[in-house]
Amino acid sequence: MATKPDAEQRFAAQTVRYTRRAYQASLSRGQKVVEIANGNLVETLPDGSTHVLKKAPAKHKIPAGVKLKVT
């Protein structure tokens, strides 16, 4: 018997779906998209070509449960 996904799982699935739609919509409208691919900040053009802008900054790993103060 399959279990119903909880709200967090549904939200994550919807986020993936809507992000993909926005990415494709931007390219289909002739706009550029900037994304991180293979550790680089990459500009993707509507024709499918890519241009590396720079190396992406390192990720900051924060342990679960840590509260951050944004100033």
Distance bins in CASP14 RR format, pairs under 12 A and 6 or more apart:
PFRMAT RR
TARGET T0000
AUTHOR 0000-0000-0000
RMODE 2
METHOD distances of the structure
MODEL  1
3 9 0 0 0 0 1 0 0 0 0 0 0
4 10 0 0 0 0 1 0 0 0 0 0 0
5 11 0 0 0 0 1 0 0 0 0 0 0
5 12 0 0 0 0 1 0 0 0 0 0 0
5 13 1 0 0 1 0 0 0 0 0 0 0
5 14 0 0 0 0 0 1 0 0 0 0 0
6 12 0 0 0 0 0 1 0 0 0 0 0
6 13 0 0 0 0 0 1 0 0 0 0 0
7 13 0 0 0 0 0 1 0 0 0 0 0
7 14 0 0 0 0 0 1 0 0 0 0 0
8 14 0 0 0 0 0 1 0 0 0 0 0
8 15 0 0 0 0 0 1 0 0 0 0 0
9 15 0 0 0 0 0 1 0 0 0 0 0
9 16 0 0 0 0 0 1 0 0 0 0 0
10 16 0 0 0 0 0 1 0 0 0 0 0
10 17 0 0 0 0 0 1 0 0 0 0 0
11 17 0 0 0 0 0 1 0 0 0 0 0
11 18 0 0 0 0 0 1 0 0 0 0 0
12 18 0 0 0 0 0 1 0 0 0 0 0
12 19 0 0 0 0 0 1 0 0 0 0 0
13 19 0 0 0 0 0 1 0 0 0 0 0
13 20 0 0 0 0 0 1 0 0 0 0 0
14 20 0 0 0 0 0 1 0 0 0 0 0
14 21 0 0 0 0 0 1 0 0 0 0 0
15 21 0 0 0 0 0 1 0 0 0 0 0
15 22 0 0 0 0 0 1 0 0 0 0 0
16 22 0 0 0 0 0 1 0 0 0 0 0
16 23 0 0 0 0 0 1 0 0 0 0 0
17 23 0 0 0 0 0 1 0 0 0 0 0
17 24 0 0 0 0 0 1 0 0 0 0 0
18 24 0 0 0 0 0 1 0 0 0 0 0
18 25 0 0 0 0 0 1 0 0 0 0 0
19 25 0 0 0 0 0 1 0 0 0 0 0
19 26 0 0 0 0 0 1 0 0 0 0 0
19 33 0 0 0 0 0 1 0 0 0 0 0
19 35 0 0 0 0 0 1 0 0 0 0 0
20 26 0 0 0 0 0 1 0 0 0 0 0
20 27 0 0 0 0 0 1 0 0 0 0 0
20 33 0 0 0 0 0 1 0 0 0 0 0
20 35 0 0 0 0 0 1 0 0 0 0 0
21 27 0 0 0 0 0 1 0 0 0 0 0
21 28 0 0 0 0 0 1 0 0 0 0 0
22 28 0 0 0 0 0 1 0 0 0 0 0
22 29 0 0 0 0 0 1 0 0 0 0 0
22 31 0 0 0 0 0 1 0 0 0 0 0
22 33 0 0 0 0 1 0 0 0 0 0 0
22 35 0 0 0 0 0 1 0 0 0 0 0
23 29 0 0 0 0 0 1 0 0 0 0 0
23 31 0 0 0 0 0 1 0 0 0 0 0
23 32 0 0 0 0 0 1 0 0 0 0 0
23 33 1 0 1 0 0 0 0 0 0 0 0
23 34 0 0 0 0 0 1 0 0 0 0 0
23 35 1 0 0 1 0 0 0 0 0 0 0
23 44 0 0 0 0 1 0 0 0 0 0 0
23 46 0 0 0 0 0 1 0 0 0 0 0
23 48 0 0 0 0 0 1 0 0 0 0 0
24 30 0 0 0 0 0 1 0 0 0 0 0
24 31 0 0 0 0 0 1 0 0 0 0 0
24 33 0 0 0 0 1 0 0 0 0 0 0
24 44 0 0 0 0 0 1 0 0 0 0 0
24 46 0 0 0 0 0 1 0 0 0 0 0
24 48 0 0 0 0 0 1 0 0 0 0 0
25 31 0 0 0 0 1 0 0 0 0 0 0
25 33 0 0 0 0 0 1 0 0 0 0 0
25 46 0 0 0 0 0 1 0 0 0 0 0
26 32 1 0 0 1 0 0 0 0 0 0 0
26 33 1 0 1 0 0 0 0 0 0 0 0
26 34 0 0 0 0 0 1 0 0 0 0 0
26 35 0 0 0 0 0 1 0 0 0 0 0
26 43 0 0 0 0 0 1 0 0 0 0 0
26 44 0 0 0 0 1 0 0 0 0 0 0
26 45 0 0 0 0 0 1 0 0 0 0 0
26 46 0 0 0 0 1 0 0 0 0 0 0
27 33 1 0 0 1 0 0 0 0 0 0 0
27 34 0 0 0 0 0 1 0 0 0 0 0
27 35 0 0 0 0 0 1 0 0 0 0 0
27 43 0 0 0 0 0 1 0 0 0 0 0
27 44 1 0 0 1 0 0 0 0 0 0 0
27 45 0 0 0 0 1 0 0 0 0 0 0
27 46 1 0 1 0 0 0 0 0 0 0 0
27 47 0 0 0 0 1 0 0 0 0 0 0
27 48 1 0 0 1 0 0 0 0 0 0 0
27 49 0 0 0 0 0 1 0 0 0 0 0
27 50 0 0 0 0 0 1 0 0 0 0 0
28 46 1 0 0 1 0 0 0 0 0 0 0
28 47 0 0 0 0 0 1 0 0 0 0 0
28 48 0 0 0 0 0 1 0 0 0 0 0
29 46 1 0 0 1 0 0 0 0 0 0 0
30 44 0 0 0 0 0 1 0 0 0 0 0
30 45 0 0 0 0 1 0 0 0 0 0 0
30 46 1 0 1 0 0 0 0 0 0 0 0
30 47 0 0 0 0 1 0 0 0 0 0 0
30 48 0 0 0 0 0 1 0 0 0 0 0
31 43 0 0 0 0 0 1 0 0 0 0 0
31 44 0 0 0 0 1 0 0 0 0 0 0
31 45 0 0 0 0 1 0 0 0 0 0 0
31 46 1 0 0 1 0 0 0 0 0 0 0
32 42 0 0 0 0 0 1 0 0 0 0 0
32 43 1 0 1 0 0 0 0 0 0 0 0
32 44 1 0 0 1 0 0 0 0 0 0 0
32 45 1 0 1 0 0 0 0 0 0 0 0
32 46 1 0 0 1 0 0 0 0 0 0 0
32 47 0 0 0 0 0 1 0 0 0 0 0
32 48 0 0 0 0 0 1 0 0 0 0 0
32 49 0 0 0 0 0 1 0 0 0 0 0
32 50 0 0 0 0 0 1 0 0 0 0 0
32 51 0 0 0 0 1 0 0 0 0 0 0
32 53 0 0 0 0 0 1 0 0 0 0 0
33 41 0 0 0 0 0 1 0 0 0 0 0
33 42 0 0 0 0 1 0 0 0 0 0 0
33 43 1 0 0 1 0 0 0 0 0 0 0
33 44 1 0 1 0 0 0 0 0 0 0 0
33 45 0 0 0 0 1 0 0 0 0 0 0
33 46 0 0 0 0 1 0 0 0 0 0 0
33 48 0 0 0 0 1 0 0 0 0 0 0
33 49 0 0 0 0 0 1 0 0 0 0 0
33 50 0 0 0 0 1 0 0 0 0 0 0
33 51 0 0 0 0 0 1 0 0 0 0 0
33 53 0 0 0 0 0 1 0 0 0 0 0
34 40 0 0 0 0 0 1 0 0 0 0 0
34 41 1 0 0 1 0 0 0 0 0 0 0
34 42 1 0 0 1 0 0 0 0 0 0 0
34 43 1 0 1 0 0 0 0 0 0 0 0
34 44 1 0 0 1 0 0 0 0 0 0 0
34 45 0 0 0 0 0 1 0 0 0 0 0
34 50 0 0 0 0 0 1 0 0 0 0 0
34 51 0 0 0 0 1 0 0 0 0 0 0
34 52 0 0 0 0 0 1 0 0 0 0 0
34 53 1 0 0 1 0 0 0 0 0 0 0
34 54 0 0 0 0 0 1 0 0 0 0 0
34 56 0 0 0 0 0 1 0 0 0 0 0
35 41 1 0 0 1 0 0 0 0 0 0 0
35 42 1 0 1 0 0 0 0 0 0 0 0
35 43 0 0 0 0 1 0 0 0 0 0 0
35 44 1 0 0 1 0 0 0 0 0 0 0
35 45 0 0 0 0 0 1 0 0 0 0 0
35 50 0 0 0 0 1 0 0 0 0 0 0
35 51 0 0 0 0 0 1 0 0 0 0 0
35 52 0 0 0 0 0 1 0 0 0 0 0
35 53 0 0 0 0 0 1 0 0 0 0 0
35 56 0 0 0 0 1 0 0 0 0 0 0
36 42 1 0 0 1 0 0 0 0 0 0 0
36 43 0 0 0 0 0 1 0 0 0 0 0
36 44 0 0 0 0 0 1 0 0 0 0 0
36 50 0 0 0 0 0 1 0 0 0 0 0
36 52 0 0 0 0 0 1 0 0 0 0 0
36 53 0 0 0 0 0 1 0 0 0 0 0
36 54 0 0 0 0 0 1 0 0 0 0 0
36 55 0 0 0 0 1 0 0 0 0 0 0
36 56 1 0 1 0 0 0 0 0 0 0 0
36 57 0 0 0 0 1 0 0 0 0 0 0
36 58 0 0 0 0 0 1 0 0 0 0 0
36 59 0 0 0 0 1 0 0 0 0 0 0
37 43 0 0 0 0 0 1 0 0 0 0 0
37 44 0 0 0 0 1 0 0 0 0 0 0
37 50 1 0 0 1 0 0 0 0 0 0 0
37 51 0 0 0 0 0 1 0 0 0 0 0
37 52 0 0 0 0 1 0 0 0 0 0 0
37 53 0 0 0 0 0 1 0 0 0 0 0
37 55 0 0 0 0 0 1 0 0 0 0 0
37 56 0 0 0 0 1 0 0 0 0 0 0
38 50 0 0 0 0 0 1 0 0 0 0 0
38 52 0 0 0 0 1 0 0 0 0 0 0
38 55 0 0 0 0 0 1 0 0 0 0 0
38 56 0 0 0 0 1 0 0 0 0 0 0
39 52 0 0 0 0 1 0 0 0 0 0 0
39 53 0 0 0 0 0 1 0 0 0 0 0
39 54 0 0 0 0 0 1 0 0 0 0 0
39 55 1 0 0 1 0 0 0 0 0 0 0
39 56 1 0 1 0 0 0 0 0 0 0 0
39 57 0 0 0 0 1 0 0 0 0 0 0
39 58 0 0 0 0 1 0 0 0 0 0 0
39 59 0 0 0 0 1 0 0 0 0 0 0
40 50 0 0 0 0 1 0 0 0 0 0 0
40 51 0 0 0 0 1 0 0 0 0 0 0
40 52 1 0 1 0 0 0 0 0 0 0 0
40 53 1 0 0 1 0 0 0 0 0 0 0
40 54 1 0 0 1 0 0 0 0 0 0 0
40 55 1 0 1 0 0 0 0 0 0 0 0
40 56 1 0 1 0 0 0 0 0 0 0 0
40 57 0 0 0 0 0 1 0 0 0 0 0
41 50 0 0 0 0 0 1 0 0 0 0 0
41 51 0 0 0 0 1 0 0 0 0 0 0
41 52 1 0 0 1 0 0 0 0 0 0 0
41 53 1 0 1 0 0 0 0 0 0 0 0
41 54 1 0 1 0 0 0 0 0 0 0 0
41 55 1 0 0 1 0 0 0 0 0 0 0
41 56 1 0 1 0 0 0 0 0 0 0 0
41 57 0 0 0 0 1 0 0 0 0 0 0
42 48 0 0 0 0 0 1 0 0 0 0 0
42 49 0 0 0 0 0 1 0 0 0 0 0
42 50 1 0 1 0 0 0 0 0 0 0 0
42 51 1 0 0 1 0 0 0 0 0 0 0
42 52 1 0 1 0 0 0 0 0 0 0 0
42 53 1 0 0 1 0 0 0 0 0 0 0
42 54 0 0 0 0 1 0 0 0 0 0 0
42 55 0 0 0 0 0 1 0 0 0 0 0
42 56 0 0 0 0 1 0 0 0 0 0 0
43 49 0 0 0 0 1 0 0 0 0 0 0
43 50 1 0 0 1 0 0 0 0 0 0 0
43 51 1 0 1 0 0 0 0 0 0 0 0
43 52 1 0 0 1 0 0 0 0 0 0 0
43 53 1 0 1 0 0 0 0 0 0 0 0
43 54 0 0 0 0 0 1 0 0 0 0 0
44 50 1 0 1 0 0 0 0 0 0 0 0
44 51 0 0 0 0 1 0 0 0 0 0 0
44 52 0 0 0 0 0 1 0 0 0 0 0
44 53 0 0 0 0 0 1 0 0 0 0 0
45 51 1 0 0 1 0 0 0 0 0 0 0
60 66 0 0 0 0 0 1 0 0 0 0 0
60 68 0 0 0 0 1 0 0 0 0 0 0
62 68 1 0 0 1 0 0 0 0 0 0 0
END
